[in-house]
C-alpha cells in the first residue's frame, strides 16, 4: 500500500482507519481469499481520496468494509459522528443502520429498483425520511433527475423497466440528493454518458465544498481529477500457489 501524503490538514477528521484487514474463507474450497492487509489512513472533512490499484487489489471490498457490508478480520474504522467517535468495525447493527440513514452514504453503479415505485418517488424518499414535505421532496427529486439527464417522461415510470444507464442515473440522484458527512463511491460513472458524468462531478464538487468527506473508485478517474486531494494505492496480495485468490 502506498499513500501520497499531502500538506498538513486543518479540517476536522471524519474517518480514521487503523490496521484494517479483510479476507474471505472459502470453506467449500478450503482456501482463503485475501482482500487487503493492515491499511491505515485518515479522511478529513471536505477531502476526497481516490482509491487506485489493479484488479483484485480489494478496492470495492475496502469500501464495503468501511460501510460495514463486510466485517473486517482485524483493525479499526473510527468514524467521528456528530455525537462522538464510533468504531464501525465493531459497532452494533442498529447503530450502523442509523448512521447509514443520517450520515454515511454509499453510491454504486447499481440500482435496487423496487417494483411499481416511480423514479421520482425513489429519488425523493431520502428527503421525505429526513422530514421534508412530500411536495418539496418531489420537486427536488425532479430537479436532480433532470440534472442527471433522465428524460422527463420517465420520471413517473418504474425504474425496473429502464436500461442500465438510466437506472444508474436514478441511483445517483437518490444517493446524492441528501448530503451526508461521509460518502463512499464505488465506480459511480461506469455506465454513464458524458453529460451525466459531468453532472455527477458538479454535484460532488458542491458536496466537497460543503465539507462532505469522500473516498471512491472511479472508472474514469480523470473526470474527478480536480477534486482529488490524495490517492490511496492498494496492492493485490499474492500468495504462493494461490495467485488467483484475490478479490475486487
C-alpha positions in Angstrom: 0.0 0.0 0.0 1.2 3.5 -0.9 -0.4 6.7 0.3 0.5 10.0 -1.3 0.9 12.4 1.6 -0.4 16.0 1.1 0.2 19.1 3.2 -1.0 19.0 6.8 -4.8 19.3 7.0 -6.5 21.7 9.4 -10.0 20.4 8.7 -11.6 18.0 11.3 -11.1 14.3 10.9 -14.1 12.3 9.8 -12.6 8.9 9.4 -9.5 7.2 10.8 -8.7 3.7 9.7 -6.1 1.7 11.6 -4.7 -1.8 10.7 -7.7 -2.7 8.6 -7.6 -6.2 7.1 -10.1 -8.4 5.3 -10.1 -11.9 4.0 -12.7 -14.4 2.9 -12.8 -18.0 4.0 -13.9 -20.3 1.1 -14.8 -23.3 3.2 -16.0 -25.4 0.3 -12.6 -24.9 -1.4 -10.6 -25.0 1.8 -8.9 -21.8 0.8 -8.6 -18.2 2.0 -9.1 -15.2 -0.3 -7.1 -12.2 0.8 -8.5 -8.8 0.1 -6.2 -6.3 1.9 -3.9 -6.2 4.9 -3.1 -3.6 7.5 -4.5 -0.4 5.9 -4.1 2.9 7.7 -5.3 6.3 6.6 -7.3 9.4 7.7 -10.0 11.2 5.9 -10.9 14.8 6.7 -14.0 16.9 6.2 -14.2 18.2 2.6 -11.4 15.8 1.5 -11.6 13.5 -1.5 -9.4 10.3 -1.6 -9.2 8.3 -4.8 -8.7 4.6 -4.4 -6.4 3.1 -7.0 -5.0 -0.4 -7.7 -5.0 -3.3 -10.1 -8.0 -5.6 -10.5 -8.1 -7.8 -7.4 -6.5 -5.3 -5.1 -9.6 -5.1 -2.9 -10.8 -1.5 -3.7 -14.5 -2.3 -3.7 -14.1 -4.6 -0.8 -12.5 -1.8 1.2 -15.5 0.5 0.5 -17.9 -2.2 1.5 -15.9 -2.9 4.7 -16.0 0.8 5.6 -19.7 0.8 5.0 -19.9 -2.4 7.2 -21.5 -4.6 4.5 -18.4 -6.7 5.3 -16.9 -7.3 8.7 -13.1 -6.8 8.8 -10.8 -9.6 10.0 -8.8 -7.1 12.0 -8.4 -3.4 12.6 -10.5 -0.3 13.4 -12.6 2.2 11.5 -13.1 5.2 13.8 -15.9 7.4 12.5 -16.4 10.8 14.0 -20.2 11.1 14.3 -22.0 14.3 15.3 -22.3 12.7 18.8 -18.8 11.2 19.2 -16.4 8.6 17.8 -17.6 5.1 17.0 -15.7 2.1 15.7 -17.6 1.0 12.6 -15.7 -2.3 12.7 -17.4 -3.4 16.0 -20.5 -1.1 16.2 -23.9 -2.7 16.7 -26.0 -3.2 13.6 -28.6 -0.8 14.9 -26.0 1.9 15.1 -24.8 1.2 11.6 -28.4 1.5 10.3 -28.8 4.9 12.0 -25.5 6.2 10.6 -26.4 5.0 7.1 -29.7 6.9 7.2 -28.2 10.1 8.7 -24.5 10.5 7.9 -22.9 7.8 5.7 -23.8 7.3 2.0 -22.8 4.6 -0.4 -23.0 5.1 -4.1 -22.7 2.3 -6.6 -23.5 1.9 -10.3 -26.4 -0.4 -9.5 -30.0 0.5 -8.5 -32.1 -1.9 -6.4 -35.3 -0.9 -8.2 -38.4 -1.6 -6.2 -41.4 -2.8 -8.4 -44.2 -0.3 -9.0 -42.4 2.7 -7.4 -41.9 5.7 -9.7 -38.4 7.0 -10.3 -39.2 10.4 -8.8 -40.6 8.8 -5.6 -37.5 6.7 -5.3 -35.3 9.7 -5.5 -37.4 11.8 -3.2 -37.5 9.2 -0.5 -34.3 10.2 1.4 -35.7 13.7 1.8 -39.1 12.5 3.0 -37.4 10.3 5.5 -35.5 13.3 6.7 -38.7 15.1 7.4 -39.2 17.2 4.2 -42.7 17.7 2.9 -43.7 15.4 0.1 -44.2 18.1 -2.5 -40.9 19.8 -1.7 -39.1 16.5 -1.8 -40.7 15.6 -5.1 -39.7 18.9 -6.7 -36.1 18.4 -5.6 -36.1 14.9 -6.9 -37.3 16.1 -10.3 -34.6 18.7 -10.3 -31.9 16.1 -9.8 -33.4 13.7 -12.3 -33.3 16.5 -14.9 -29.7 17.3 -13.9 -28.6 13.7 -14.5 -30.3 13.6 -17.8 -33.3 11.3 -17.1 -36.0 12.0 -19.6 -39.0 13.9 -18.2 -41.4 11.2 -19.5 -39.6 8.6 -17.3 -39.9 10.5 -14.0 -43.2 8.8 -13.2 -42.3 5.5 -14.7 -40.9 2.4 -12.9 -37.0 2.2 -13.0 -37.3 -1.6 -13.1 -38.2 -1.1 -16.8 -35.2 1.3 -17.5 -32.0 0.5 -19.2 -28.9 0.0 -17.1 -27.6 3.5 -17.8 -30.9 5.2 -16.9 -31.2 3.1 -13.7 -27.7 4.3 -12.7 -28.8 8.0 -13.2 -31.8 7.4 -10.9 -29.5 5.7 -8.4 -27.1 8.6 -8.4 -29.9 11.2 -8.0 -31.3 9.3 -5.0 -27.9 8.7 -3.4 -26.7 12.3 -3.7 -29.9 14.3 -3.1 -29.4 14.4 0.6 -25.8 15.5 1.6 -24.1 13.1 4.0 -21.0 13.7 6.2 -19.2 10.7 4.6 -19.7 9.5 1.0 -18.3 6.2 -0.3 -18.3 5.9 -4.1 -17.9 2.6 -5.9 -17.5 3.1 -9.7 -20.4 5.5 -10.0 -19.5 6.6 -13.5 -19.1 3.1 -15.1 -22.2 3.2 -17.4 -22.9 7.0 -17.6 -22.8 9.1 -20.7 -20.6 12.2 -20.8 -23.4 14.6 -19.8 -24.4 12.5 -16.8 -20.7 12.2 -15.7 -20.3 15.9 -15.9 -23.5 16.4 -13.7 -22.1 13.9 -11.2 -18.8 15.7 -10.9 -20.6 19.0 -10.5 -22.6 17.6 -7.6 -19.6 16.0 -6.0 -17.8 19.4 -6.2 -20.8 21.0 -4.4 -20.7 18.4 -1.7 -16.9 18.6 -1.2 -17.2 22.4 -0.9 -19.8 21.9 1.8 -17.5 19.7 3.8 -18.5 16.2 2.8 -15.7 13.7 3.1 -15.4 11.3 0.1 -13.5 8.2 -0.8 -14.1 6.3 -4.0 -13.1 4.2 -7.0 -13.7 5.6 -10.4 -13.9 4.0 -13.9 -13.0 7.4 -15.4 -10.6 9.0 -12.7 -9.8 11.9 -14.9 -13.4 13.1 -14.5 -12.7 13.8 -10.8 -9.1 14.8 -11.1 -9.8 18.4 -9.9 -11.5 17.1 -6.8 -8.8 14.7 -5.7 -6.7 15.6 -2.6 -4.9 12.3 -2.1 -4.6 8.8 -3.7 -4.7 5.6 -1.8 -3.0 2.7 -3.7 -3.9 -0.8 -2.9 -1.8 -3.7 -4.0 -3.2 -7.2 -4.7 -2.0 -9.8 -2.1 -0.1 -12.6 -3.9 0.1 -15.9 -2.0 2.4 -18.6 -3.3 0.4 -21.2 -5.3 -2.8 -19.1 -4.8 -2.1 -16.2 -7.1 -5.7 -16.1 -8.2 -7.1 -15.8 -4.7 -7.7 -12.1 -4.6 -10.9 -10.1 -4.6 -12.0 -6.9 -6.2 
